[in-house]
């Protein structure tokens, strides 16, 4: 599913039908979205390839984003990088999320207990983006930091998000996942259906090697009927430290309790 990471949010048919949709703005944002956590610099050609936009269009967008302080050009590299304007937007958003501060003590406690990592993620198209993470003091653990992106379709966090969505939003997102890679869809669909059944019975989802063969995790959605619904927690780490029975009988129920506690503290229980 990685090929969809930089795909436009709307295709041309959607844009032509929506008179309120500003195509130029969407394309500018797609330029910024090209930068992944490990991308410090990207060339003009790489930006054009990742957005699938004509090079003259990319040139105009780059020029505008540089003027506004969202992109910078490195003379030594001959490439572009994200500028401080993007950072200020990201920190402004994170600063408004009281959830991160409320949840952190309980997350750190569970991380140490499980000798794993506990994180919060929000939806970004077909991926989850970490907005808070707590890691244990164990030498061997899953080290994904704030800003890390993982797929919705095959991870415990992503499946938990799907389970927490209203039916119409879930169906829409499932359709997007199907269209992103139809060759993988039968296997992905089976995994999601199993996750839905498991969530209905136990209140959490399990991913045991579905995303990466050496990673096991449990996930629980944060259901907020007023605010941000598209959010979930996970607890995960190396498969050899988190066998399926530990996920099912211990860490899954503990993560459910953690999320219920956070919801109560936020007044959304």
C-alpha positions in Angstrom: 0.0 0.0 0.0 3.0 2.3 0.1 2.4 3.5 -3.4 -0.6 5.5 -2.2 1.3 7.6 0.3 1.5 10.6 -1.9 -1.5 10.1 -4.0 -3.9 13.1 -4.4 -6.8 13.3 -2.0 -9.2 13.9 -4.9 -9.0 12.7 -8.4 -9.8 15.0 -11.4 -13.4 13.7 -11.5 -13.9 14.7 -7.9 -12.5 18.1 -8.4 -14.6 18.9 -11.4 -17.8 18.0 -9.5 -16.9 20.0 -6.4 -17.1 23.8 -7.1 -15.8 24.7 -3.7 -12.6 22.6 -4.2 -9.5 24.8 -4.9 -7.3 22.6 -7.1 -4.2 24.9 -6.9 -4.3 24.7 -3.1 -4.6 21.0 -3.1 -1.7 20.6 -5.4 0.4 22.9 -3.3 -0.3 20.8 -0.2 0.5 17.6 -2.2 4.0 19.1 -2.8 4.5 19.4 0.9 3.1 15.9 1.5 5.9 14.4 -0.7 8.3 14.7 2.1 8.4 11.6 4.2 10.1 11.3 7.6 13.4 10.2 6.1 13.4 12.8 3.2 15.5 15.8 4.0 15.9 16.9 0.4 13.9 16.3 -2.7 14.7 17.4 -6.3 12.3 19.2 -8.6 12.1 16.0 -10.7 11.3 13.9 -7.6 8.5 16.2 -6.6 7.1 16.1 -10.1 7.2 12.3 -10.0 5.7 11.9 -6.6 2.8 14.3 -7.4 2.4 13.1 -11.0 2.1 16.8 -12.0 3.7 18.5 -15.0 7.1 20.0 -14.3 6.0 23.6 -15.1 3.1 23.3 -12.6 5.5 22.0 -10.0 7.9 24.9 -10.7 5.1 27.4 -10.0 4.0 25.6 -6.9 7.5 25.5 -5.5 8.0 29.2 -6.2 4.9 30.0 -4.2 5.7 27.7 -1.3 9.2 29.2 -1.1 7.7 32.7 -1.0 5.4 31.7 1.8 8.1 30.1 3.9 7.0 26.5 3.5 9.9 25.3 1.3 13.6 26.2 1.1 16.2 25.6 -1.5 19.6 24.2 -0.7 22.3 25.5 -3.0 24.8 22.8 -1.9 22.3 20.0 -2.6 20.5 21.5 -5.5 17.3 20.3 -3.9 14.4 21.5 -1.8 13.5 20.9 1.8 10.7 21.8 4.2 11.0 25.2 5.8 10.0 26.5 9.2 6.4 27.4 8.1 5.5 23.7 8.0 7.0 23.1 11.4 5.0 26.0 13.0 1.8 24.5 11.6 2.6 21.1 12.9 3.5 22.3 16.4 0.4 24.5 16.5 -1.8 21.4 15.8 0.0 19.3 18.4 -0.2 22.0 21.0 -4.0 22.0 20.7 -4.2 18.3 21.5 -4.9 18.1 25.2 -5.2 14.3 24.7 -1.4 14.0 24.4 -0.7 15.5 27.8 -3.6 13.7 29.5 -2.6 10.3 28.1 1.1 10.4 28.4 1.5 9.2 32.1 -0.7 6.1 31.5 1.0 5.4 28.2 4.5 5.5 29.7 3.3 3.2 32.5 2.0 0.6 30.0 5.1 1.0 27.8 7.3 0.0 30.8 5.0 -2.8 31.9 4.9 -4.3 28.4 8.5 -3.4 27.5 7.1 -2.2 24.3 5.9 1.1 22.8 2.6 2.8 23.3 1.4 5.5 20.7 -1.4 7.6 19.6 -2.1 8.1 15.9 -4.5 10.1 13.7 -5.6 9.4 10.2 -3.9 10.9 7.2 -5.5 9.5 4.1 -4.7 5.8 4.1 -2.1 6.0 6.9 -1.9 6.7 10.6 0.5 9.4 11.8 2.0 9.2 15.3 1.3 12.3 17.3 2.4 10.9 20.7 4.6 7.9 21.6 6.1 6.5 24.7 8.9 3.9 24.6 10.0 1.6 27.3 13.6 1.5 28.7 14.0 -1.9 27.0 17.0 -2.2 24.8 15.0 -4.0 22.1 11.8 -2.3 21.2 9.8 -0.8 18.2 11.2 2.7 17.7 8.7 4.8 15.8 8.7 8.5 16.7 6.2 11.3 16.4 5.5 11.9 12.7 6.0 8.2 11.8 3.5 6.9 9.3 2.0 3.4 9.2 -0.7 1.9 7.0 -4.3 1.7 8.1 -5.1 -1.5 6.4 -2.6 -3.9 8.1 -1.8 -2.4 11.5 -3.5 -2.8 14.8 -3.8 1.0 15.1 -5.2 1.3 11.7 -7.7 -1.5 12.1 -8.8 -0.1 15.4 -9.4 3.2 13.7 -11.7 1.5 11.2 -13.6 -0.3 14.0 -14.3 3.1 15.7 -15.6 4.9 12.6 -19.3 5.2 11.8 -20.4 2.7 9.2 -20.6 5.2 6.3 -17.1 6.6 7.0 -15.7 3.1 7.3 -17.2 2.0 4.0 -15.8 5.0 2.3 -12.3 4.4 3.7 -12.5 0.7 2.8 -13.3 1.6 -0.7 -10.3 3.9 -0.9 -8.1 1.1 0.5 -9.5 -1.3 -2.1 -8.8 1.0 -5.0 -5.3 1.7 -3.8 -4.1 -1.8 -4.5 -6.8 -4.2 -5.8 -4.3 -7.1 -6.0 -3.8 -7.1 -2.3 -7.4 -6.3 -1.4 -8.7 -9.9 -0.9 -6.0 -10.6 1.8 -6.4 -7.1 3.3 -10.2 -7.4 3.4 -10.0 -10.8 5.2 -7.8 -9.2 7.9 -10.0 -6.2 8.4 -13.1 -8.4 8.7 -11.4 -10.5 11.3 -10.4 -7.3 13.1 -14.0 -6.1 13.1 -15.2 -9.3 14.6 -12.5 -9.3 17.2 -13.2 -5.7 18.2 -16.9 -6.4 18.6 -16.1 -9.2 21.0 -13.1 -7.9 22.9 -12.9 -4.1 22.4 -9.4 -4.2 20.7 -7.7 -5.3 17.5 -4.6 -7.5 17.0 -2.0 -7.4 14.4 0.4 -10.3 14.6 2.8 -10.0 11.7 0.2 -8.5 9.3 2.1 -5.3 8.7 5.7 -6.5 9.3 6.4 -10.2 10.2 8.5 -9.3 13.2 6.1 -6.8 14.7 3.1 -7.6 17.0 0.6 -5.0 18.4 -2.8 -4.3 19.8 -4.9 -1.3 18.9 -7.9 0.5 20.4 -9.8 3.5 18.9 -10.6 6.7 20.8 -14.3 7.3 20.1 -15.1 11.0 20.4 -18.6 11.9 19.0 -17.8 15.6 19.3 -14.2 16.1 18.4 -11.5 14.1 16.5 -12.9 10.6 15.8 -10.2 9.4 13.5 -7.7 8.5 16.2 -6.4 5.3 17.8 -3.9 4.0 20.4 -1.6 1.0 20.0 0.9 -1.0 22.0 3.4 -2.9 20.0 6.9 -4.2 19.7 9.1 -7.1 18.5 7.1 -10.3 17.9 9.3 -12.4 20.1 8.6 -10.2 23.1 4.8 -10.0 22.4 3.4 -13.4 21.7 -0.2 -13.7 20.6 -1.5 -14.9 24.0 0.1 -11.9 25.8 -1.6 -9.6 23.3 -4.9 -11.3 23.7 -5.1 -11.9 27.4 -3.0 -9.0 28.9 -2.0 -6.1 26.7 -5.2 -5.8 24.8 -7.4 -5.5 27.9 -4.9 -3.1 29.5 -4.9 -0.9 26.4 -8.7 -0.8 26.5 -8.6 0.3 30.1 -6.0 3.0 29.3 -8.2 4.4 26.5 -11.3 4.4 28.7 -9.4 6.2 31.4 -8.2 8.9 28.9 -11.8 9.3 27.6 -13.1 9.8 31.2 -10.4 12.3 32.0 -11.3 14.2 28.8 -15.0 14.1 29.6 -15.9 12.0 26.5 -16.6 8.7 28.2 
